[in-house]
Amino acid sequence: MQWTVPVSLVNGDYSWQVASTDDASQSAWSDLRDFTVGMVPPVPTVISTEAYRLGAGLRFQKVPNDYEAPVLDYTVTAMPGN
């Protein structure tokens, strides 16, 4: 069985436990389990941009990798005309 929290959680530490019920009774509660909603890494700093005839160049500084989980990917989105 699976259950998803119906709202977005802010960064922080949380706990959960579960019990089962039927028409006649309820079980004991499970052990308390903890989980953490991690922090979003900061935005990379743009160092320079250059326009070319058929494209553009972008240099940015990597964010420090001192979070619980390492930064695995960066995404750049281009919006022509803006």
N, CA, C and O atoms as a GROMACS GRO file, in nm:
protein
  328
    1MET      N    1   0.084  -0.117   0.000
    1MET     CA    2   0.000   0.000   0.000
    1MET      C    3   0.089   0.124   0.000
    1MET      O    4   0.200   0.121   0.053
    2GLN      N    5   0.040   0.230  -0.060
    2GLN     CA    6   0.115   0.354  -0.071
    2GLN      C    7   0.023   0.471  -0.041
    2GLN      O    8  -0.095   0.468  -0.076
    3TRP      N    9   0.077   0.574   0.023
    3TRP     CA   10   0.000   0.696   0.049
    3TRP      C   11   0.091   0.814   0.023
    3TRP      O   12   0.207   0.813   0.064
    4THR      N   13   0.041   0.914  -0.045
    4THR     CA   14   0.117   1.034  -0.076
    4THR      C   15   0.060   1.152   0.001
    4THR      O   16  -0.061   1.170   0.006
    5VAL      N   17   0.149   1.230   0.060
    5VAL     CA   18   0.106   1.350   0.133
    5VAL      C   19   0.033   1.441   0.034
    5VAL      O   20   0.087   1.470  -0.072
    6PRO      N   21  -0.088   1.486   0.067
    6PRO     CA   22  -0.168   1.561  -0.030
    6PRO      C   23  -0.128   1.708  -0.048
    6PRO      O   24  -0.188   1.777  -0.130
    7VAL      N   25  -0.030   1.755   0.025
    7VAL     CA   26   0.014   1.895   0.012
    7VAL      C   27   0.166   1.898   0.001
    7VAL      O   28   0.233   1.804   0.041
    8SER      N   29   0.219   2.007  -0.055
    8SER     CA   30   0.364   2.024  -0.058
    8SER      C   31   0.414   2.053   0.082
    8SER      O   32   0.353   2.130   0.156
    9LEU      N   33   0.525   1.993   0.118
    9LEU     CA   34   0.584   2.015   0.250
    9LEU      C   35   0.698   2.114   0.238
    9LEU      O   36   0.776   2.110   0.143
   10VAL      N   37   0.708   2.204   0.335
   10VAL     CA   38   0.822   2.295   0.337
   10VAL      C   39   0.943   2.217   0.386
   10VAL      O   40   0.929   2.112   0.448
   11ASN      N   41   1.063   2.268   0.357
   11ASN     CA   42   1.185   2.202   0.402
   11ASN      C   43   1.183   2.184   0.553
   11ASN      O   44   1.142   2.273   0.628
   12GLY      N   45   1.228   2.068   0.597
   12GLY     CA   46   1.232   2.042   0.740
   12GLY      C   47   1.227   1.894   0.770
   12GLY      O   48   1.228   1.810   0.680
   13ASP      N   49   1.221   1.861   0.899
   13ASP     CA   50   1.215   1.723   0.946
   13ASP      C   51   1.071   1.688   0.983
   13ASP      O   52   1.000   1.768   1.044
   14TYR      N   53   1.030   1.567   0.945
   14TYR     CA   54   0.895   1.520   0.971
   14TYR      C   55   0.899   1.377   1.025
   14TYR      O   56   1.000   1.307   1.010
   15SER      N   57   0.790   1.335   1.089
   15SER     CA   58   0.777   1.199   1.139
   15SER      C   59   0.642   1.144   1.095
   15SER      O   60   0.548   1.219   1.069
   16TRP      N   61   0.633   1.011   1.087
   16TRP     CA   62   0.506   0.948   1.054
   16TRP      C   63   0.497   0.813   1.124
   16TRP      O   64   0.599   0.754   1.160
   17GLN      N   65   0.376   0.765   1.142
   17GLN     CA   66   0.350   0.629   1.191
   17GLN      C   67   0.214   0.587   1.139
   17GLN      O   68   0.136   0.670   1.092
   18VAL      N   69   0.185   0.459   1.148
   18VAL     CA   70   0.063   0.406   1.088
   18VAL      C   71   0.000   0.301   1.179
   18VAL      O   72   0.070   0.232   1.254
   19ALA      N   73  -0.131   0.289   1.171
   19ALA     CA   74  -0.205   0.183   1.240
   19ALA      C   75  -0.311   0.133   1.142
   19ALA      O   76  -0.351   0.206   1.050
   20SER      N   77  -0.355   0.010   1.161
   20SER     CA   78  -0.461  -0.044   1.075
   20SER      C   79  -0.588  -0.063   1.157
   20SER      O   80  -0.584  -0.086   1.278
   21THR      N   81  -0.702  -0.052   1.087
   21THR     CA   82  -0.831  -0.069   1.153
   21THR      C   83  -0.921  -0.156   1.068
   21THR      O   84  -0.906  -0.164   0.946
   22ASP      N   85  -1.015  -0.221   1.134
   22ASP     CA   86  -1.122  -0.291   1.064
   22ASP      C   87  -1.252  -0.256   1.136
   22ASP      O   88  -1.254  -0.164   1.218
   23ASP      N   89  -1.359  -0.328   1.107
   23ASP     CA   90  -1.488  -0.294   1.168
   23ASP      C   91  -1.491  -0.316   1.319
   23ASP      O   92  -1.578  -0.261   1.388
   24ALA      N   93  -1.397  -0.396   1.373
   24ALA     CA   94  -1.404  -0.431   1.514
   24ALA      C   95  -1.294  -0.372   1.600
   24ALA      O   96  -1.313  -0.354   1.721
   25SER      N   97  -1.178  -0.341   1.542
   25SER     CA   98  -1.067  -0.298   1.629
   25SER      C   99  -0.962  -0.219   1.552
   25SER      O  100  -0.971  -0.199   1.431
   26GLN      N  101  -0.861  -0.176   1.628
   26GLN     CA  102  -0.747  -0.105   1.569
   26GLN      C  103  -0.619  -0.166   1.622
   26GLN      O  104  -0.611  -0.205   1.738
   27SER      N  105  -0.518  -0.177   1.535
   27SER     CA  106  -0.388  -0.228   1.577
   27SER      C  107  -0.314  -0.124   1.660
   27SER      O  108  -0.357  -0.010   1.672
   28ALA      N  109  -0.203  -0.167   1.716
   28ALA     CA  110  -0.114  -0.071   1.781
   28ALA      C  111  -0.050   0.016   1.673
   28ALA      O  112  -0.046  -0.023   1.557
   29TRP      N  113   0.000   0.132   1.711
   29TRP     CA  114   0.069   0.219   1.617
   29TRP      C  115   0.208   0.163   1.587
   29TRP      O  116   0.271   0.104   1.674
   30SER      N  117   0.254   0.182   1.466
   30SER     CA  118   0.389   0.140   1.428
   30SER      C  119   0.491   0.228   1.498
   30SER      O  120   0.457   0.330   1.558
   31ASP      N  121   0.617   0.188   1.489
   31ASP     CA  122   0.724   0.274   1.538
   31ASP      C  123   0.722   0.404   1.461
   31ASP      O  124   0.683   0.407   1.344
   32LEU      N  125   0.763   0.510   1.524
   32LEU     CA  126   0.772   0.640   1.460
   32LEU      C  127   0.889   0.639   1.362
   32LEU      O  128   0.999   0.596   1.398
   33ARG      N  129   0.866   0.686   1.240
   33ARG     CA  130   0.970   0.694   1.136
   33ARG      C  131   0.991   0.840   1.101
   33ARG      O  132   0.896   0.918   1.098
   34ASP      N  133   1.115   0.876   1.074
   34ASP     CA  134   1.149   1.014   1.040
   34ASP      C  135   1.189   1.027   0.893
   34ASP      O  136   1.240   0.932   0.834
   35PHE      N  137   1.165   1.144   0.836
   35PHE     CA  138   1.216   1.176   0.702
   35PHE      C  139   1.239   1.325   0.694
   35PHE      O  140   1.182   1.403   0.771
   36THR      N  141   1.323   1.365   0.602
   36THR     CA  142   1.359   1.505   0.585
   36THR      C  143   1.328   1.550   0.443
   36THR      O  144   1.361   1.481   0.347
   37VAL      N  145   1.264   1.665   0.432
   37VAL     CA  146   1.246   1.729   0.303
   37VAL      C  147   1.364   1.823   0.290
   37VAL      O  148   1.379   1.918   0.366
   38GLY      N  149   1.451   1.794   0.189
   38GLY     CA  150   1.577   1.865   0.176
   38GLY      C  151   1.564   2.005   0.119
   38GLY      O  152   1.460   2.044   0.066
   39MET      N  153   1.671   2.075   0.133
   39MET     CA  154   1.676   2.211   0.082
   39MET      C  155   1.706   2.210  -0.067
   39MET      O  156   1.779   2.124  -0.116
   40VAL      N  157   1.651   2.305  -0.137
   40VAL     CA  158   1.678   2.323  -0.280
   40VAL      C  159   1.812   2.394  -0.291
   40VAL      O  160   1.835   2.492  -0.221
   41PRO      N  161   1.902   2.347  -0.378
   41PRO     CA  162   2.031   2.415  -0.391
   41PRO      C  163   2.013   2.556  -0.447
   41PRO      O  164   1.913   2.584  -0.514
   42PRO      N  165   2.107   2.645  -0.419
   42PRO     CA  166   2.094   2.782  -0.469
   42PRO      C  167   2.110   2.789  -0.620
   42PRO      O  168   2.160   2.697  -0.684
   43VAL      N  169   2.066   2.900  -0.676
   43VAL     CA  170   2.077   2.926  -0.820
   43VAL      C  171   2.223   2.950  -0.855
   43VAL      O  172   2.290   3.024  -0.784
   44PRO      N  173   2.275   2.888  -0.963
   44PRO     CA  174   2.413   2.915  -1.004
   44PRO      C  175   2.431   3.062  -1.041
   44PRO      O  176   2.337   3.127  -1.088
   45THR      N  177   2.551   3.113  -1.022
   45THR     CA  178   2.583   3.252  -1.058
   45THR      C  179   2.629   3.258  -1.203
   45THR      O  180   2.723   3.188  -1.242
   46VAL      N  181   2.563   3.342  -1.284
   46VAL     CA  182   2.604   3.360  -1.423
   46VAL      C  183   2.729   3.447  -1.426
   46VAL      O  184   2.730   3.556  -1.369
   47ILE      N  185   2.834   3.397  -1.492
   47ILE     CA  186   2.960   3.470  -1.502
   47ILE      C  187   2.962   3.555  -1.628
   47ILE      O  188   3.000   3.672  -1.623
   48SER      N  189   2.920   3.499  -1.741
   48SER     CA  190   2.918   3.575  -1.865
   48SER      C  191   2.825   3.510  -1.966
   48SER      O  192   2.796   3.391  -1.959
   49THR      N  193   2.778   3.591  -2.060
   49THR     CA  194   2.698   3.543  -2.172
   49THR      C  195   2.753   3.603  -2.300
   49THR      O  196   2.808   3.713  -2.298
   50GLU      N  197   2.739   3.531  -2.409
   50GLU     CA  198   2.784   3.580  -2.539
   50GLU      C  199   2.683   3.538  -2.645
   50GLU      O  200   2.636   3.424  -2.646
   51ALA      N  201   2.652   3.630  -2.733
   51ALA     CA  202   2.561   3.599  -2.844
   51ALA      C  203   2.644   3.566  -2.967
   51ALA      O  204   2.742   3.634  -2.998
   52TYR      N  205   2.605   3.461  -3.036
   52TYR     CA  206   2.669   3.420  -3.161
   52TYR      C  207   2.564   3.425  -3.272
   52TYR      O  208   2.445   3.437  -3.245
   53ARG      N  209   2.609   3.415  -3.393
   53ARG     CA  210   2.518   3.418  -3.507
   53ARG      C  211   2.414   3.307  -3.500
   53ARG      O  212   2.297   3.329  -3.531
   54LEU      N  213   2.455   3.190  -3.461
   54LEU     CA  214   2.364   3.075  -3.458
   54LEU      C  215   2.341   3.020  -3.317
   54LEU      O  216   2.304   2.903  -3.302
   55GLY      N  217   2.362   3.100  -3.216
   55GLY     CA  218   2.341   3.049  -3.082
   55GLY      C  219   2.391   3.145  -2.976
   55GLY      O  220   2.402   3.265  -3.001
   56ALA      N  221   2.421   3.092  -2.861
   56ALA     CA  222   2.468   3.174  -2.750
   56ALA      C  223   2.557   3.090  -2.660
   56ALA      O  224   2.552   2.968  -2.661
   57GLY      N  225   2.639   3.160  -2.584
   57GLY     CA  226   2.724   3.093  -2.487
   57GLY      C  227   2.692   3.142  -2.347
   57GLY      O  228   2.655   3.258  -2.328
   58LEU      N  229   2.705   3.055  -2.251
   58LEU     CA  230   2.674   3.088  -2.113
   58LEU      C  231   2.778   3.023  -2.023
   58LEU      O  232   2.802   2.903  -2.032
   59ARG      N  233   2.840   3.103  -1.938
   59ARG     CA  234   2.933   3.051  -1.838
   59ARG      C  235   2.874   3.079  -1.701
   59ARG      O  236   2.830   3.190  -1.674
   60PHE      N  237   2.872   2.978  -1.614
   60PHE     CA  238   2.819   2.998  -1.480
   60PHE      C  239   2.906   2.926  -1.379
   60PHE      O  240   2.978   2.831  -1.412
   61GLN      N  241   2.898   2.973  -1.256
   61GLN     CA  242   2.974   2.913  -1.147
   61GLN      C  243   2.890   2.804  -1.083
   61GLN      O  244   2.774   2.825  -1.049
   62LYS      N  245   2.950   2.687  -1.066
   62LYS     CA  246   2.879   2.577  -1.001
   62LYS      C  247   2.845   2.615  -0.857
   62LYS      O  248   2.918   2.690  -0.793
   63VAL      N  249   2.734   2.563  -0.809
   63VAL     CA  250   2.697   2.588  -0.670
   63VAL      C  251   2.781   2.498  -0.579
   63VAL      O  252   2.824   2.391  -0.621
   64PRO      N  253   2.805   2.540  -0.455
   64PRO     CA  254   2.880   2.454  -0.362
   64PRO      C  255   2.809   2.320  -0.345
   64PRO      O  256   2.686   2.316  -0.340
   65ASN      N  257   2.883   2.214  -0.336
   65ASN     CA  258   2.824   2.081  -0.324
   65ASN      C  259   2.828   2.035  -0.178
   65ASN      O  260   2.884   1.930  -0.147
   66ASP      N  261   2.768   2.115  -0.090
   66ASP     CA  262   2.771   2.082   0.052
   66ASP      C  263   2.632   2.053   0.108
   66ASP      O  264   2.603   2.083   0.224
   67TYR      N  265   2.547   1.994   0.026
   67TYR     CA  266   2.413   1.955   0.067
   67TYR      C  267   2.410   1.806   0.096
   67TYR      O  268   2.505   1.734   0.065
   68GLU      N  269   2.298   1.760   0.155
   68GLU     CA  270   2.284   1.617   0.186
   68GLU      C  271   2.296   1.532   0.060
   68GLU      O  272   2.355   1.424   0.062
   69ALA      N  273   2.241   1.582  -0.051
   69ALA     CA  274   2.248   1.510  -0.178
   69ALA      C  275   2.324   1.598  -0.276
   69ALA      O  276   2.303   1.719  -0.279
   70PRO      N  277   2.413   1.540  -0.355
   70PRO     CA  278   2.491   1.622  -0.449
   70PRO      C  279   2.405   1.676  -0.563
   70PRO      O  280   2.304   1.617  -0.601
   71VAL      N  281   2.447   1.791  -0.618
   71VAL     CA  282   2.382   1.846  -0.737
   71VAL      C  283   2.422   1.757  -0.854
   71VAL      O  284   2.541   1.741  -0.882
   72LEU      N  285   2.324   1.699  -0.922
   72LEU     CA  286   2.352   1.604  -1.029
   72LEU      C  287   2.337   1.663  -1.168
   72LEU      O  288   2.391   1.608  -1.265
   73ASP      N  289   2.264   1.774  -1.181
   73ASP     CA  290   2.234   1.824  -1.314
   73ASP      C  291   2.203   1.972  -1.307
   73ASP      O  292   2.156   2.023  -1.205
   74TYR      N  293   2.229   2.041  -1.416
   74TYR     CA  294   2.191   2.180  -1.434
   74TYR      C  295   2.104   2.187  -1.560
   74TYR      O  296   2.129   2.115  -1.656
   75THR      N  297   2.004   2.273  -1.559
   75THR     CA  298   1.918   2.290  -1.675
   75THR      C  299   1.920   2.436  -1.718
   75THR      O  300   1.903   2.525  -1.635
   76VAL      N  301   1.942   2.460  -1.846
   76VAL     CA  302   1.939   2.594  -1.902
   76VAL      C  303   1.821   2.600  -2.000
   76VAL      O  304   1.805   2.512  -2.084
   77THR      N  305   1.739   2.704  -1.986
   77THR     CA  306   1.624   2.720  -2.073
   77THR      C  307   1.644   2.847  -2.156
   77THR      O  308   1.670   2.954  -2.101
   78ALA      N  309   1.631   2.834  -2.287
   78ALA     CA  310   1.643   2.949  -2.377
   78ALA      C  311   1.504   2.997  -2.416
   78ALA      O  312   1.416   2.916  -2.444
   79MET      N  313   1.485   3.128  -2.418
   79MET     CA  314   1.360   3.187  -2.458
   79MET      C  315   1.387   3.287  -2.568
   79MET      O  316   1.405   3.405  -2.540
   80PRO      N  317   1.389   3.244  -2.694
   80PRO     CA  318   1.417   3.334  -2.806
   80PRO      C  319   1.324   3.454  -2.807
   80PRO      O  320   1.203   3.441  -2.788
   81GLY      N  321   1.382   3.570  -2.830
   81GLY     CA  322   1.302   3.692  -2.836
   81GLY      C  323   1.290   3.764  -2.705
   81GLY      O  324   1.239   3.876  -2.703
   82ASN      N  325   1.335   3.706  -2.596
   82ASN     CA  326   1.327   3.773  -2.464
   82ASN      C  327   1.460   3.825  -2.421
   82ASN      O  328   1.471   3.883  -2.313
   0.00000   0.00000   0.00000
